Amino acid sequence: MYLGIDIGGTTTKMGLVDASGAFLSENHFSTAPYSDANQFLSALEREITNMVSLVDHKLKGIGVGAPSANYHTGIIENAVNLGWSEQLDIKGHLEGFMDCSVSVTNDCNLPAIGEMTYGAARSMRDFVIISLGTGLGSGIVSNGRLVGGHHGMAGELGHVNVKPNGRRCGCGRQGCLETYVSATGLKRTLFKLLADYNGGHSELKGCTFDELTAEKITEAALRGDHLAKETFEYTAQILGSKLADLLLITDPEAIFLVGGMARAGELLFKPTRAAMNSSKLNTYNSVVEILPSSLPPERLSILGACGLIMNADEPSKAYNKNTY
């Protein structure tokens, strides 16, 4: 069996998976309380020990995804979305702790690995995954190989600039794509529209920023709320225009939208397809589908982490240490 770990700023999710992708056990715990890397590591080791002790299978390896994790070094480096500032050699620590092989990658790559290993992209050689959650992450697969880049940090589409001097981003820059296209970006857009229309007749006008969620905006839009619908249209226009640029760089067979925001379905997918197709270069005649994941959204990243370690020693695989 393999252990997949997805370390997020709010929650760390874990799952024990066999070679076929079947779950033997899964768990999660809160990442947020830990302001010190060593404190988090102690909690992680405790959770791993408990989980492995309950399953009668040999652990063959551990795959880990985390913000700002470097595939080549196995170190989490200056992750602004985690609660600590120091570097964490998570690969070295876990290999010593569990006496098994460990592979580490940027968490944005996990959905791409999961879809390529177990999902609808198994037969694809070129595709892109866009993860829409609190922020925006992406994973790019080219010629059957996950694009990692020289420093293992390729695919940070969420931090390409869409508006100079635009919204402030947690990375310290302004106008990043994820400040407009993410669950947080959706909330910021709605509040801007509420201010512009002085609330209008929207059912959401009484919500505070902390009360509002992407789910509430989605539900209001599905009920016909005009500002909620306009929020999705605005968001999709920006996302579609950036995907049109991405076509010229990656020439993918398909683009997958995953994560919490993707649960809005055609409310997001339809206007995004329209915006991408209207923005793409006229001479780009290839049809590129925008698709949802074929895997359970709550398990996609865990499956990606397991796929990362499961295939770590197969030279034909995209995420092999010799070809990444």
LOTOR-854262 format. One record per atom (N, C-alpha, C): residue in one letter; x, y negated, z negated. Coordinates in steps of 0.2 Angstrom, whole numbers, plus 5000, padded with zeros to 4 digits. Each point is the difference from the previous one (the first is absolute). Layout:
N
AXYZ/...
This chain:
324
M500450065000/M499649945000/M500449945000/Y499749945002/Y500449945000/Y499649954996/L500449954997/L499749954996/L500049935004/G499449975001/G500049935004/G499949954995/I500349955000/I499949944995/I500049945004/D499449964999/D499949935003/D500049954994/I500649965000/I500049954994/I499749945003/G499549974997/G499749945002/G500149954994/G499849945001/G500149944995/G499550014995/T499450035001/T499550014995/T500050074998/T500050055004/T499950074999/T500650055003/T500250054997/T500450055002/T499650065001/K500050035007/K499650065001/K500550055001/M499850064998/M500450065001/M499650065002/G500350055004/G499750065002/G500450055001/L499950064998/L500350065002/L499750045006/V500350015005/V499750025007/V500450065002/D499750055003/D500350055003/D500249995008/A500350045003/A500349995007/A499449985005/S499450034998/S499549995005/S499649934999/G500249974994/G499749934999/G499450014995/A499950064997/A499550014995/A500349974993/F499549974996/F500249974994/F499950064994/L500650004996/L500050054995/L499849964993/S500249945000/S499949954994/S500149935002/E499649954997/E500249935001/E499849964994/N500349955000/N500049954994/N500249935001/H499849964996/H500249935001/H500149974993/F500449945000/F500149964994/F500249935001/S499949964996/S500049935001/S500849985000/T500249965006/T500649985000/T500149934997/A499549965000/A500049934998/A500349994993/P499950044995/P500249984993/P500850004999/Y500350035005/Y500750014999/Y500449945003/S500349964996/S500449945002/S500850025001/D500150064998/D500750025000/D500150075004/A500550005005/A500050065004/A500150064996/N500450004995/N500150064996/N499450034996/Q499649954998/Q499450024997/Q499550035005/F500049985006/F499650035005/F500350075002/L500650005000/L500350075002/L499950054995/S500049984993/S499850054995/S499350025000/A499549955002/A499350025001/A499950055006/L500449985005/L500050055006/L500250074999/E500650004996/E500250074999/E499650044995/R499649964996/R499650044995/R499450025004/E499749965005/E499450025004/E500250065005/I500650005003/I500350065004/I500050064996/T500350004994/T500150064996/T499350034998/N499549964998/N499350024999/N499750035006/M500149975006/M499750035006/M500350065002/V500650015000/V500450065003/V499850054995/S500049994993/S499950064995/S499350035001/L499649975003/L499350035001/L499950045006/V500550005005/V499950045006/V500550055000/D499950065002/D500450065000/D500350005007/H500449955003/H500350005006/H500749974999/K500550025004/K500749975000/K500049935004/L500249954996/L500149945003/L500649995005/K499849995007/K500650005005/K500349935001/G499649954998/G500349945001/G499549944999/I500249944999/I499649944999/I500149955005/G499449975002/G500049955005/G499749944996/V500349945001/V499849944996/V500049945005/G499449965000/G500049945003/G499949944995/A500349955001/A499949944996/A500249945004/P499749944997/P500249945003/P500749985000/S500349985006/S500749985001/S500550064998/A499850065001/A500450064999/A500450015006/N500650014999/N500550015006/N500150085001/Y499850025006/Y500150075002/Y500750024999/H500549965003/H500750025000/H500350014993/T499849964995/T500450004994/T499550034994/G499450005001/G499550034995/G499949954995/I500149945001/I500049954995/I499449955001/I499649994995/I499449955000/I500449934999/E500049965005/E500449935000/E499549944999/N500049974995/N499749934999/N499350005003/A499650054997/A499350015002/A499649944997/V499749955004/V499749954997/V499350024997/N499750055002/N499450034998/N500050044994/L500650024998/L500050044994/L500249964994/G500050024994/G500049964994/G500749994998/W500550025003/W500749994998/W500449985006/S500649964998/S500449975005/S500650045002/E500250054995/E500750035001/E499950065005/Q500550025003/Q500050065005/Q499950064996/L499750055004/L499950064997/L500250065004/D500550044998/D500250055005/D499650064998/I499450005003/I499550054998/I500250075003/K500350005006/K500250065003/K500550044995/G500549964998/G500550034996/G499750024993/H499649964997/H499750024994/H499650075000/L499650005005/L499550065001/L500450065002/E500549995004/E500450065002/E500350034994/G500349964995/G500350024994/G499550034995/F499449975000/F499550024995/F499650075002/M499950015007/M499650065002/M500550055003/D500649985002/D500450055003/D499850025007/C499749965004/C499850015006/C500149945005/S499950025006/S500149945005/S499549955000/V500249945001/V499549945000/V500149965006/S499549985003/S500049955006/S499649944998/V500349945002/V499649944998/V499949955006/T499549975001/T499949955005/T499549944998/N500049955004/N499649954999/N499350025000/D499549984995/D499450035000/D499649985006/C500149955004/C499749995006/C500050055005/N500650055000/N500150055004/N499550064999/L499850014994/L499750064998/L499450025004/P499549955001/P499450025004/P500250025007/A500549975003/A500350035007/A500250074999/I500450024995/I500350064999/I499450054999/G499549984996/G499450044998/G499650025007/E499949955004/E499650015006/E500450045005/M500649995000/M500450045005/M500150074998/T500050014993/T500150074998/T499450044999/Y499449974998/Y499450044999/Y499449975004/G500049945003/G499449975002/G500049995008/A499649955002/A499850005007/A500649985004/A500649984997/A500649985004/A500550065001/R499850064999/R500450055000/R500350025007/S499649985005/S500250015007/S500249945003/M500149944997/M500249945002/M500749994999/R500449965005/R500749995000/R500149924998/D499549965002/D500049934999/D499449974997/F500049984994/F499449974997/F500249954994/V499649964998/V500149964994/V499450004995/I500250004994/I499550004994/I500149934997/I499449974999/I499949944996/I499650024994/S500349984994/S499750024994/S499749934997/L499450004999/L499749944998/L499750014993/G500449974995/G499850014993/G500149934997/T500350004994/T500149934997/T500449965004/G500550035004/G500449975005/G499950045006/L500549995005/L500050035006/L500750035001/G499950075001/G500650045002/G500050035007/S500550025002/S500050045007/S500550055001/G499950055004/G500550055001/G500050015008/I500650005003/I500050015007/I500450065002/V499650045004/V500350065003/V500249995007/S500650015002/S500250005007/S500350065003/N499850035005/N500350065003/N500050064994/G499550004996/G500050054995/G500449994994/R500349944999/R500449984995/R499849944996/L499950004994/L499949954996/L500549955000/V499949935002/V500549955001/V500149974993/G500750024998/G500249974993/G500449945000/G500449995006/G500449955000/G500750014996/H500549955001/H500650014998/H500050004992/H499649964997/H499950004993/H499450044997/G499750045004/G499450044998/G499449954998/M500049945003/M499449964998/M499649985006/A500150035006/A499649985006/A499350014999/G499649965003/G499350015000/G499649954996/E500349954997/E499749954996/E499549955003/L499550035004/L499649955004/L499649964995/G499950014994/G499649964996/G500349934998/H500750005002/H500349944998/H500349965007/V499750025005/V500149965006/V499649934999/N500249955003/N499749944999/N499449995005/V499449984998/V499549985004/V499849935000/K500149974995/K499949925000/K500549974996/P500549965003/P500549964997/P499749964995/N500350004994/N499849964994/N499350024998/G499850065001/G499350034998/G500050024993/R499650054999/R499950024993/R500650034997/R500149984993/R500650034997/R500050074999/C500550045001/C500050074999/C500550024994/G499850064997/G500450024994/G500750015001/C500250005007/C500750015002/C500449944999/G499749945000/G500349944999/G499949955007/R499850035005/R499949975006/R499349975001/Q499849975005/Q499449975002/Q499750035006/G499450015001/G499750025006/G500150075002/C500250054995/C500050075002/C499450035002/L500050055004/L499450035003/L499650034994/E500350034995/E499650034995/E499649954995/T500249945001/T499649954996/T499349985003/Y500050025006/Y499350005004/Y499750065001/V500450065001/V499750065002/V500250054995/S499650014994/S500150044995/S499349994995/A500050044995/A499449994996/A500049934996/T500749984999/T500149944997/T499849945005/G500350015006/G499949955005/G499249995002/L499750064999/L499249995002/L499749964995/K500250014993/K499749964995/K500249925001/R500649995002/R500249935001/R499749975006/T499850045005/T499749975006/T499249984998/L499750054996/L499349994998/L500049934996/F500449994995/F500049954996/F500149935004/K500450015005/K500149945004/K499449985004/L499750055002/L499349995004/L499549984995/L500050024994/L499549984995/L500149924999/A500649984999/A500249934999/A499849965006/D500150035006/D499949965006/D499249995001/Y499650054998/Y499350005001/Y499649984994/N500449984995/N499749984993/N499650064997/G500250065002/G499650064997/G499550025005/G499749965004/G499550025004/G499550044997/H499750055004/H499550054997/H500350074999/S500750004999/S500350064998/S499850034994/E499950074999/E499950034994/E500650004995/L500649985003/L500650014996/L500249934997/K499649955001/K500349934998/K500049994993/G499750054996/G500149994993/G500650044997/C500350045004/C500650044998/C500649964998/T500350024995/T500749974999/T500550045004/F500649985001/F500550035004/F500250074997/D500050004993/D500250074997/D499450055000/E499449975000/E499450055001/E499950035007/L500349965005/L499950025007/L500450055002/T499850055004/T500450055002/T499950015008/A500450045003/A499950015007/A499450045001/E499950054996/E499450045000/E499349965000/K500049954995/K499449955000/K499949965006/I500649985003/I499949965007/I499850055005/T500250065000/T499850055005/T499250014999/E499850024994/E499350014999/E499649945002/A500249944998/A499649945002/A500050005008/A500550015003/A500049995008/A499650055003/L499950064997/L499650065003/L499349984998/R499849964995/R499349984999/R499949935004/G500549985004/G499849945005/G500349944997/D500349994995/D500249944997/D500549965005/H499849945002/H500449975006/H500749984998/L500149984994/L500749984999/L500550074999/A499750054997/A500450064999/A500150035007/K499550005005/K500250025007/K500549955003/E499949944999/E500549955003/E500750024997/T500150024994/T500650014997/T500350065004/F499650055001/F500350065004/F500249985007/E499649965003/E500249985007/E500649965000/Y500149954995/Y500649975000/Y500650044999/T500050054995/T500550044998/T500250055006/A499550025004/A500150055005/A500349965006/Q499849945001/Q500449965005/Q500749994999/I500249994994/I500749994999/I500450075000/L499750054998/L500250075000/L500150025007/G499549995004/G500050035007/G500549965004/S500149944999/S500549965004/S500750024998/K500150024994/K500750034998/K500150075003/L499550045000/L500050075003/L500149995008/A499849955003/A500149995007/A500849995001/D500349964995/D500749995001/D500450064998/L499750044996/L500350074998/L500050055006/L499549995004/L500050055006/L500649995004/L500249935001/L500649995004/L500750024997/I500050014994/I500650024997/I500050084999/T499550034999/T500050074998/T499650055005/D499649975004/D499650045005/D499750064998/P499650004995/P499850064996/P499450035004/E499950074999/E499450035002/E499449984996/A500149994994/A499449984996/A500349964994/I499549964997/I500149964994/I499550034995/F500250024994/F499650024994/F499949954995/L499449984998/L499949954995/L499850054994/V500449994994/V499850044994/V500049964994/G499850024994/G500049964994/G499349984999/G500049974994/G499349984997/G499649965005/M500349955004/M499649965004/M499850035006/A500350065002/A499850045006/A499350034999/R499850014993/R499450034999/R499449955002/A500149945002/A499549965003/A499850035007/G500450045003/G499750035006/G500049955006/E499550015004/E499949965006/E499949934998/L499949984994/L500049934998/L500749975001/L500550044999/L500749975001/L500250035007/F499950065002/F500350035006/F499849975006/K499349995001/K499749975006/K500349935002/P500049954995/P500349945002/P500750005001/T500450044996/T500750015001/T500250035007/R499650055002/R500150025007/R499949955005/A499549964999/A499849955005/A500649945000/A500249994994/A500549945000/A500750035003/M500250064999/M500650035002/M499950005008/N499550025003/N499950015007/N500049935003/S499749954997/S500049945003/S500649965000/S500450024995/S500749964999/S500650045003/K499950065002/K500650035003/K500249985007/L500650015002/L500249985006/L499650035006/N499949965005/N499550025005/N500350065004/T500750005000/T500350065004/T500050064996/Y499850004994/Y500050064995/Y499450035001/N500050055005/N499350045002/N499950064996/S500450024995/S499950064997/S499549994995/V499650064999/V499550004995/V500350024993/V499949964995/V500350024993/V499450004995/E499950064998/E499450004995/E500249984993/I499549974997/I500149984993/I499650054996/L500350044996/L499650064997/L500150004992/P499550034997/P500150014992/P500450064999/S500250014994/S500450064998/S499550065000/S500350065002/S499650065000/S500150044993/L500349974995/L500250034994/L499649964994/P499950034994/P499749964995/P500449944998/P499749945000/P500449944998/P500450004994/E499750044995/E500350004993/E500650055000/R500150045005/R500550055000/R500549995005/L499949955005/L500449995005/L500849994999/S500149954995/S500749994998/S500350054996/I499650044996/I500350064997/I500250055005/L499650015005/L500250055005/L500649985004/G500049935001/G500649975004/G500750024996/A499949994993/A500650014996/A500250075000/C499550055000/C500250075001/C500350025006/G499749975006/G500350015006/G500749975001/L500149954997/L500749975000/L500550054997/I499950034994/I500450054997/I500050075004/M499450025002/M499950065003/M500450015006/N500149955004/N500450015006/N500649965000/A500349994994/A500649964999/A500650035004/D500050075000/D500650045003/D499850025007/E499549985003/E499950025007/E500249955005/P500550015004/P500249955004/P499649975005/S499450045002/S499649985005/S499549954997/K499949994994/K499549954997/K500349934999/A499549965001/A500149935000/A500449974994/Y499850034994/Y500349974994/Y500650044997/N500350045005/N500650034997/N500549964999/K500450014995/K500649964997/K500549985006/N500050055005/N500549985005/N499749965006/T499450005000/T499749975006/T499549944998/Y499949984994/Y499649954998/Y500249935002/
